[in-house]
Amino acid sequence: MAQNRNQFQAGMSMPEFIAQYGTEAQCAAALEQTRWPDGFRCPRCGSAAHGARRD
């Protein structure tokens, strides 16, 4: 049986992935950090006076 290349990629193991992104809050924080590594900036005016929406 042939190996599935996607299944055997180098990188995070499933337990590592779950530890880092296992909850919606962890996922949102990682996305926010990736999108705005230096803090949120308004895409229109570049101001830092605005904030991220929290529900």
Backbone bond lengths (Angstrom), bond angles and torsions (degrees), N, CA, C in turn:
res aa  C-N    CA-C-N  psi(-1)  N-CA   C-N-CA  omega(-1)  CA-C   N-CA-C  phi
1 M - - - 1.458 - - 1.523 108.89 -
2 A 1.314 117.31 133.21 1.461 122.59 -178.38 1.524 110.67 -74.08
3 Q 1.336 115.02 147.31 1.466 119.76 177.38 1.522 110.13 -80.40
4 N 1.311 115.75 144.78 1.456 122.19 174.42 1.520 107.28 -84.49
5 R 1.330 117.90 113.98 1.473 121.46 -176.40 1.521 112.41 -60.47
6 N 1.322 117.89 -35.70 1.467 120.81 179.39 1.522 111.48 -66.53
7 Q 1.304 116.82 -33.88 1.452 120.87 -177.77 1.525 111.85 -70.91
8 F 1.330 118.06 -26.53 1.454 121.40 -174.77 1.523 112.50 -114.77
9 Q 1.324 117.35 39.77 1.455 121.68 177.70 1.524 110.11 -76.83
10 A 1.330 114.98 148.16 1.468 119.08 172.96 1.518 108.65 -69.76
11 G 1.312 117.11 147.15 1.461 120.00 179.30 1.513 110.62 142.55
12 M 1.319 115.77 -144.95 1.465 121.60 -177.44 1.519 111.77 -74.83
13 S 1.313 114.47 143.83 1.453 119.36 170.57 1.530 107.56 -81.26
14 M 1.306 117.24 166.40 1.461 120.53 179.00 1.535 111.73 -60.10
15 P 1.346 120.09 -44.15 1.471 118.99 177.25 1.541 112.56 -62.07
16 E 1.335 117.63 -36.81 1.467 120.31 177.12 1.530 110.78 -65.57
17 F 1.333 116.05 -42.37 1.460 120.74 178.64 1.523 111.06 -61.37
18 I 1.328 116.79 -46.35 1.466 121.26 -179.83 1.526 110.39 -63.35
19 A 1.329 117.55 -39.37 1.468 120.81 179.31 1.523 111.10 -63.51
20 Q 1.342 117.19 -36.10 1.458 120.48 -176.86 1.528 113.25 -87.61
21 Y 1.327 118.03 -35.38 1.468 121.89 -173.66 1.531 113.32 -126.11
22 G 1.308 118.33 20.73 1.458 122.32 -171.10 1.512 116.70 -68.01
23 T 1.321 118.20 -23.48 1.464 119.78 178.84 1.526 109.89 -117.21
24 E 1.313 115.64 162.24 1.457 119.81 178.89 1.528 110.68 -62.31
25 A 1.330 117.30 -37.16 1.471 121.09 178.98 1.532 111.12 -65.25
26 Q 1.333 117.19 -41.46 1.470 120.53 178.13 1.525 110.34 -64.74
27 C 1.309 116.54 -40.99 1.463 121.38 179.35 1.530 110.55 -64.34
28 A 1.314 117.45 -45.29 1.468 121.89 179.80 1.525 110.60 -63.67
29 A 1.322 117.78 -41.13 1.470 121.17 178.98 1.521 111.04 -64.29
30 A 1.331 117.13 -40.67 1.469 120.67 178.79 1.524 110.93 -65.90
31 L 1.326 116.59 -41.51 1.462 120.79 178.11 1.522 110.95 -63.93
32 E 1.329 116.45 -45.09 1.467 121.17 178.64 1.533 111.21 -60.89
33 Q 1.322 117.25 -42.43 1.463 121.32 179.39 1.526 111.05 -65.83
34 T 1.329 116.88 -37.17 1.460 120.69 178.88 1.521 111.10 -70.20
35 R 1.315 116.26 -42.47 1.473 120.40 -177.03 1.518 112.41 -73.60
36 W 1.327 117.38 -39.41 1.460 121.98 -177.59 1.532 110.06 -129.25
37 P 1.336 119.02 73.32 1.467 121.04 -176.40 1.528 113.50 -62.30
38 D 1.338 117.89 -24.51 1.470 121.86 179.84 1.515 112.06 -104.93
39 G 1.331 117.83 18.89 1.457 121.53 -177.40 1.520 110.43 97.60
40 F 1.312 115.74 159.91 1.457 120.95 -176.80 1.516 111.58 -66.08
41 R 1.319 115.75 138.45 1.464 124.45 172.46 1.520 107.72 -132.46
42 C 1.318 116.94 136.87 1.458 121.40 176.87 1.533 108.61 -62.15
43 P 1.333 117.95 127.34 1.461 119.40 -179.48 1.529 113.27 -67.98
44 R 1.328 117.02 -21.59 1.460 119.91 -178.88 1.525 112.04 -84.80
45 C 1.343 117.04 -49.63 1.468 119.36 -173.50 1.528 113.55 -112.04
46 G 1.343 117.68 -11.49 1.457 120.51 179.40 1.507 114.77 80.77
47 S 1.334 117.76 5.46 1.460 121.95 -178.09 1.523 111.19 -72.72
48 A 1.337 115.08 145.48 1.461 121.15 175.47 1.536 110.47 -99.23
49 A 1.329 116.98 4.33 1.467 121.14 -177.52 1.532 111.64 -74.62
50 H 1.307 117.40 -13.45 1.456 121.00 179.10 1.514 108.52 -90.69
51 G 1.304 116.18 167.95 1.464 119.73 179.55 1.510 111.77 -134.39
52 A 1.282 115.28 167.09 1.455 120.34 176.30 1.522 109.40 -74.37
53 R 1.304 117.00 143.91 1.452 122.24 -179.10 1.530 109.66 -75.12
54 R 1.302 116.97 131.93 1.466 122.65 177.71 1.518 108.33 -120.48
55 D 1.309 116.82 126.23 1.474 120.46 178.82 1.486 111.12 -103.18
